[in-house]
Amino acid sequence: MPLPRQVFIAVIGAGGVGKAFLSQLSQVSSNLSRSTSAPTYVSLILLSTSKKSIYHADYKPLNNWHAELEASATPPLPLPELAEYLVKAPGKVVLVDNTSNQDVADAYPTFLKKGISIVTPNKKAFSGSYQLWRDIFSAAGNGSGVGGYVFHESSVGAGLPVISTLKELVETGDEVLKIEGVFSGTMSFLFNSFQPLGGGGGKFSAEVKTAKEKGYTEPDPRDDLNGLDVARKLTILARLAGLEVGSPTSFPVQSLIPKELESCSSGDEFLSKLPEFDGQMDELKAGAEKEGKVVRFVGSVDVPKGEVKVGLEKFDKSHPIAALKGSDNIIAFYTKRYGDNPLIIQGAGAGGEVTAMGVTGDLLKVLRLL
Amino acid sequence: MPLPRQVFIAVIGAGGVGKAFLSQLSQVSSNLSRSTSAPTYVSLILLSTSKKSIYHADYKPLNNWHAELEASATPPLPLPELAEYLVKAPGKVVLVDNTSNQDVADAYPTFLKKGISIVTPNKKAFSGSYQLWRDIFSAAGNGSGVGGYVFHESSVGAGLPVISTLKELVETGDEVLKIEGVFSGTMSFLFNSFQPLGGGGGKFSAEVKTAKEKGYTEPDPRDDLNGLDVARKLTILARLAGLEVGSPTSFPVQSLIPKELESCSSGDEFLSKLPEFDGQMDELKAGAEKEGKVVRFVGSVDVPKGEVKVGLEKFDKSHPIAALKGSDNIIAFYTKRYGDNPLIIQGAGAGGEVTAMGVTGDLLKVLRLL
């Protein structure tokens, strides 16, 4: 019977994903500690939001984080001090970054080099400069016993097994030819409503408003419509497939923000003027309809050609991308081994619970490897 | 810089999957040995078919297995002697069972207890008696440092990430409500041809003949039509979801072999008489067509009710199961977190290369954990 072991967890971010993760963590912890083979105790030793933080100098676990955070007046630790605090913990440490903060992402190489492992849904770490990507993965030991591990399943498709599947295709020697899909829950919802398979659908600007009201868009819908979120996900997948993509703006990305509205000073002004451009979108829809097709906002990577692109495309009504429902994502991997019919993964690609699930799943993987 | 490490691999089975695996292994090995972090050398030390085997008493690697196997006159080692040979190897050992042999499966607990890890697509190990399932997983240490690891992704859906996804849903605390899908490439091909979405399709017996000619069925197509292969896969998934399924015959499984033909003495006799029953299948098809549906051969697990079943069902033409192509598999996980729209995985679920990919992927996981 091996000795029980303790792993320390530090969490940054307590928004929708952060809270869902903390709840999954407490559930998972009790299973781990009851495990008959190699019981593991995970201790939450730090929790930080953008405004405050909780932690104890003696690494005493935060068993009641909710109340402690409420009561706390401690500001967040600056990143270098955070690293120092964690590296002195009396055991292995996993940093869970549930933010979408670029500064935290930029500090990953520092944490990893100190042997701290990282699990995160933070796209910015893997879709920014190619230099940061290289720094992260050269700092990560991933098994060498030197640097920490880094896992980021939820940075694309939330809890869907997209990144693990792509990595396995590559590592087992398959040749990935093309990756194609709908990578944004917002864009999925918008176009499934704007041009549903069965016909009908409202004006584009009205669908944007509905999506915002339902909470499917960012507070400012332009942050979805500019295509950058999808471009970041494509950057990650293309890099995993072996392409040295410089940044999410180094390939063609179609923005759905009309040129004339780029200068709007607020999201509200933008939304009030968007109906003026419904005619263009209606034309697009009618054109697709004439060919028996539907319009969808997709991203694709052509690996042999080294081409990445993001934007509107037309799909046959029998195509799996056309048949998507609600705000689901769909990701198709065309590979040498899979031949004509791609390996497809489909389902909710956004939301606190499913995003947190990808993070919790990654944490379990790290715990097994540590 | 950590020291390079050596892991010994023993392979049973050199059929379609076995040969594809050996080819992937040689590709993967050279990547592993070139890895800058923790280079790993994998040495093939034993290869065994049903008729002969190759291995060296001093564990010298088989660098040219093809020629050595050809030249060998050594019979396969009996399983207890195989275990003894492997346990004395000067390092960690992974046994790759690329057979569908029940005797090998029955010996897994013995291997695992001795610290030998197992990766395999062999369904019989996980879909036989519940006692064997329990023996395997209690012998496996899976991290405790005592028993070996056991991974079997390819036992359901070949290389598709079905088992890893289900395990992650369960381990991260999601509630799996229903698993449903097409789990057999043969059944997929048969019904996609018998009643294609666009209408048409041949007589059922003719489609069975075509499938056999194309190599999509077992040598005796009755081994597909009896539903047992699908029942085995459902047994595995139901058990992973927490149900104590006694055996693949302990729940309703619809056989497509007409009662009157159960006594046929050969596959050829069966095929010659099958056309007499085309009328029944045509009726079924017409009935579904009238409702705007198609007939498909599916398996499902209702987890809360503890119900598993395998057989023909009708699906709306807009259902993803109806839209399946070629010989693809589709697996839908309905869970609490994923809500109305299930997490779906789809693609080729049979074939040497993709099955071997699941095995190679599992091997890489074990190598990281060892």
Contacts between the chains, C-beta under 8 A, distances in Angstrom:
chain1	res1	chain2	res2	distance
A	1	B	144	7.8
A	2	B	144	5.5
A	2	B	145	4.9
A	2	B	146	7.5
A	24	B	172	5.8
A	24	B	173	5.5
A	27	B	173	4.3
A	28	B	171	7.3
A	28	B	172	6.6
A	28	B	173	6.3
A	31	B	171	7.6
A	36	B	144	7.9
A	37	B	141	5.6
A	37	B	142	6.1
A	37	B	143	5.8
A	37	B	144	3.2
A	37	B	146	7.3
A	38	B	141	7.9
A	38	B	143	4.8
A	38	B	144	4.5
A	38	B	145	6.8
A	141	B	37	5.7
A	141	B	38	7.9
A	142	B	37	6.1
A	143	B	37	5.8
A	143	B	38	4.8
A	143	B	368	5.8
A	144	B	1	7.8
A	144	B	2	5.4
A	144	B	36	7.9
A	144	B	37	3.2
A	144	B	38	4.5
A	145	B	2	5.0
A	145	B	38	6.8
A	146	B	2	7.5
A	146	B	37	7.3
A	159	B	337	7.5
A	159	B	343	7.9
A	160	B	343	6.6
A	161	B	161	4.9
A	161	B	164	6.9
A	161	B	165	5.2
A	161	B	168	7.4
A	161	B	345	7.8
A	164	B	161	6.8
A	164	B	164	7.2
A	165	B	161	5.2
A	168	B	161	7.4
A	168	B	357	7.6
A	168	B	361	4.5
A	168	B	364	7.6
A	169	B	357	7.7
A	171	B	28	7.3
A	171	B	31	7.6
A	171	B	361	7.3
A	171	B	364	5.8
A	172	B	24	5.8
A	172	B	28	6.6
A	172	B	357	4.9
A	172	B	360	4.3
A	172	B	361	5.3
A	172	B	364	7.1
A	173	B	24	5.5
A	173	B	27	4.3
A	173	B	28	6.4
A	173	B	360	7.5
A	174	B	357	6.4
A	197	B	318	7.4
A	318	B	197	7.4
A	318	B	323	7.1
A	320	B	320	7.7
A	320	B	323	7.1
A	320	B	346	7.8
A	323	B	318	7.1
A	323	B	320	7.1
A	323	B	323	6.6
A	325	B	341	5.5
A	326	B	340	7.2
A	326	B	341	5.5
A	328	B	341	5.3
A	337	B	159	7.5
A	337	B	348	7.9
A	337	B	353	4.7
A	337	B	354	5.4
A	337	B	357	6.2
A	338	B	347	5.7
A	338	B	348	5.5
A	338	B	354	6.7
A	339	B	348	7.0
A	340	B	326	7.2
A	341	B	325	5.6
A	341	B	326	5.5
A	341	B	328	5.3
A	341	B	347	6.3
A	341	B	348	6.4
A	342	B	347	6.4
A	343	B	159	8.0
A	343	B	160	6.6
A	343	B	345	7.9
A	343	B	346	7.3
A	343	B	347	3.7
A	343	B	348	7.5
A	344	B	344	7.2
A	344	B	345	7.2
A	344	B	346	4.1
A	344	B	347	6.0
A	345	B	161	7.8
A	345	B	343	7.9
A	345	B	344	7.2
A	345	B	345	5.7
A	345	B	346	7.8
A	346	B	320	7.8
A	346	B	343	7.3
A	346	B	344	4.2
A	346	B	345	7.8
A	346	B	346	7.3
A	347	B	338	5.6
A	347	B	341	6.3
A	347	B	342	6.4
A	347	B	343	3.7
A	347	B	344	6.0
A	348	B	337	7.9
A	348	B	338	5.6
A	348	B	339	7.0
A	348	B	341	6.4
A	348	B	343	7.6
A	353	B	337	4.7
A	354	B	337	5.5
A	354	B	338	6.7
A	357	B	168	7.6
A	357	B	169	7.7
A	357	B	172	4.9
A	357	B	174	6.4
A	357	B	337	6.2
A	360	B	172	4.3
A	360	B	173	7.5
A	361	B	168	4.5
A	361	B	171	7.3
A	361	B	172	5.3
A	364	B	168	7.6
A	364	B	171	5.8
A	364	B	172	7.1
A	368	B	143	5.8
A	368	B	369	6.3
A	369	B	368	6.3
A	369	B	369	6.9
